[in-house]
Amino acid sequence: MSELRKDPLSGDWIILSPGRAKRPQMLDRGVRKPRKAAPKRGCPFEDLLKSGNGAIIEAWPSAKKWQIVVLPNKYPALIHAEACAVDFRDGIYDEEAGIGTHELIITRDHDKSFSDLDLGTAARVLVMFQERYRTANDGCNAYAVAFLNFGPSVGASLWHPHYQILAVPFVPPHVARSISGAREYFKRNNHCLRCEVIKEEVKYKKRIVDENRNAIALAPYASKRPFEVSVMPKKHFPKFEETPPSVIRDVAEIMQRTLRRLRARAGDPDLNFFIHSAPFSKNGHEYHHWHAEILPNLSYLGGLEFATGIYINVVDPDNATRILRGK
């Protein structure tokens, strides 16, 4: 029998219906041919200057011998400006100029995505995210998100591994709901909800995909997508950009190991990952616990999801955990 499950943070409901995986073509995205790498020739990230990219914003370890580089997005959704966006009304509608931040973070190796980097470089990618978050907190932007699109079905237009950071002058409603849920739980219980989730999952050990000293990967109880995984620091940190290097390194390690598990045991799916940090406002959001979400694209979205926001997940997160752990 299927189940209805509620996300305690966002309040979103999902339908857990493993029986629907038996339908024709369900989860066929997990059975895929080996990925075919695009050639280096013609890649715009192999020769940054020749390809007409913008000026380097930041590079590690140096601009000449870069292993990680930050560039302005050549085709930005939002542009940076000296002045903040001004809200104005057009009848019943609100509008603002498209002012914000949209940057690319590129790693040097043409064929090594996040899971294949050495741990030091992977951790440095997250540190670079932190630095760009701090820069994006310019008094105009209200929220930033760092994300990876891996695979053509989830928005990756190029083979060469690259990440994006987008900052906007408002807190997105989806994020605001999650923040509100964390705040209400904290008011009632004087505890962080995600800290409580970690305690619960450690106690019963049903949905722990992986862990180390400072980080843990969990299959969420109300997972929206098959093989969805949340990675977070075990200790409470509201803001990603204020997390110490030792914790960031352990988070990077767990993210890498989880991505390798998905490749080896879930059919190497196209996927997105992103960082959910607290907003930039002076309110410290002490009730929020930042985390990374890994969302494989293993099932199709249909009318129900678009009409109601209710997702149907055909893989029980308990079973997804067992598969990813090789049990």
C-alpha positions, 0 to 999 in steps of 0.5 A: 500500500502507498503512504502519504508522508509530510516533510516536517520542515517545508510542510510538503506532502509526498506520496510514497508508492513503490508499486508504481515502479512496476509500470513500463518505463518507470525508472528507465533513466537509471538504465543508461549507456556509459556517458560519452565525454565531449571532446576538449576541442571547442570546450569554452573552459579549456582556453578561457581567454580565447573563448571570450569569457569574462575577466577572472574574478577569483582563481585557486591557486593562481590565475596562471595555474588555476585548478578552480576559477570563478568567472561571470556567467557569459549568459547571466540570468541576473547581472550585478550592478552598483545599485540595488534592484528597486521594487515597483508596481505595475498595476497589481504586479510587482517588478524589479530589474534583473539585478543580482549575482550569477557566477560560474565556478569551473574546475580544471580537469575536463573529465573530472566531476565533483565525485572524481576530484581529489578530496583536497580540491573538492573541499576547496570547491566548497570553500570557494562557494563560501567565499562567493557567498560572502561576496554576494552578501552585498547589502542588495542580495537576500539569498544565494544558492550554489548548485551543480547540474550534472547531465543534459536532462537536468540543465547541463549544457556543457560536459566540462564540470562547472558549478553556478552561484545565483544570488537574488534580492529576495528569499525564494518562497520554497526556501522561506517555507523551509526556514519557517518550518525550522523556526516554528519547530525551534519555538515549540521545542527549543531544538533544531529540527535537523539536529533532531532528525540526525539523532533519530536517524542515528538511533534507528540507522534505517536511512543513513547512507554514509557518515564520517566524523563531522558529516552525515548523508541521509535519505530523507523520510519524505524524499520527493525523488528516488534516491534523494540524499541530504548531506549536512554537518552533524554539528549545528551551523545555520550559515554555510559560509560560516562553517569551519574548514574541517567540517567543510572537508568532511562534508565534501568527502561525504558528498563525493562518496554519495555521488560515487554510490549513486554512479555505481548502484543507481545507474549513474543518473543525471542529477542536481546538487545544491546548498541550502544555507540561511538567508543573508539577513542580520537575523542569525536564523539560529534555528536553520541547519544548512545542508546539501541536497542531491536530487537524481533524475530517475523518474518523470514529473507529471501533471500531479506534481506541477498542479499540486506540488505533491511528488510521487516517489516510487522508491522507498528511502529505506530501500534506496539506503540499502541499495546505496550502501550495497546491502 
